[in-house]
Amino acid sequence: MMTCRLCGSADLVSVVDLGATPPCELFLTAEQVDEPEMTYPLHLRVCTGCWLAQLPPLITPEDTFTEYAYFSSYSTSWVEHAKKLVLDSVVRFGLGADSFVVEVASNDGYLLQHVAAGGIRCLGIEPSVNVGAAAREKGVPTVTAFLGPDTGATVRAEHGPADLVVANNVYAHIPDVVGFTKGLRALVADDGWVSVEVQHLLTLFERNQYDTIYHEHFQYYTVASAQRALASGGLALVDVELLDTHGGSIRLFARPAEIAGEPGRRVSDVLASEKAAGLHELAGYTEFARRVAAVRRDLLGFLTVAAAQGRTVVGYGAPGKGNTLLNHCGIRPDLLAYTVDRNPYKHGRFTPGTRIPILPPERIAEDRPDYVLVLPWNLRAELVEQLSYVGEWGGRLVFPIPSLEIVEVKP
């Protein structure tokens, strides 16, 4: 029986069942296309004890992150987002030459490169060997490790306590919520700060972003459930910011519980919004599955009509979220000829489960398709600009989330 990984309750209720899919970042090589793939149930449940929404921990972080296909620096807007966080943090926390900043799940140095450029001592903790190597090539010191209490204590002993610990888009990726949070507390100075960014369950529901449910994400947070999770490791939430990243995220500011004080007004405001949406009770979770089914019907309807009319449809991007969408909808190369991605690591590979070829972005201009299905919809503003050339031949962009939208672009 599945129990809540935060509070241990057995009272978990189904939110949406997306069937069984392969891990979303295990892109296939040409040799693997004719081999079998393991699939795992993708069934989101919510705990009625603490309201943490979660997936069963059927795969381990080691399965996913030892070698990882996602490099943060390939998103221009994400690098700029990270740079702004660094510049704001320097002012807010008074960071300078004597400070120390640690980022957990630091990827390829997309954020810490800005810390290092400001003359501030920093360290990345990154479990993926290949992306950690890319960070070191940029001059960002990086330890290859998963964070837990022991790792946190070891880093603190060797490098000293951190004035700021950053954990961007990792708090959903770890099944041991309590152990990871204790690791954050071990890293941070007794008067330091922890900054956590994670997708907000409120906007996930409001904007129907079900494709962000995949096996890498073990849980999905409201501010209320994140506050409980932080407290489990000795941290207290003191402030929150609402962000547009990843379709709607929250940036949580926490401090050691002993010195944190009362949370600010913004925390109570967001908690009130969540309560009004019904996310602090079961009522807010019951309609989500119906809206998910509508996305699938509409997208498949569009693709089958386009195929019958002889129109060509290709994809843009090969993000993890795209693989949830493709597998849930059963989209294969007969409906989506290929997708493209800026990350050379993925070129020549195939999407897990659906086996759609991944090609370089230049292929779109060569083939001039009628439609381009945009899979990383969270980068909409950036990609509408990047893909404006599609309008040169009358091509149009297709956004499947939150509901099907076909967009004309001007070159």
Beta strands, then each sheet from edge to edge (+ up, - down):
strand 1: 12-21
strand 2: 40-47
strand 3: 53-54
strand 4: 100-104
strand 5: 121-125
strand 6: 142-143
strand 7: 162-168
strand 8: 188-199
strand 9: 219-220
strand 10: 235-243
strand 11: 249-256
strand 12: 313-316
strand 13: 339-340
strand 14: 358-359
strand 15: 371-374
strand 16: 396-399
strand 17: 405-408
sheet 1: 1+ 2- 3+ 9-
sheet 2: 6+ 5+ 4+ 7+ 8+ 11- 10+
sheet 3: 14+ 13+ 12+ 15+ 16+ 17-
end
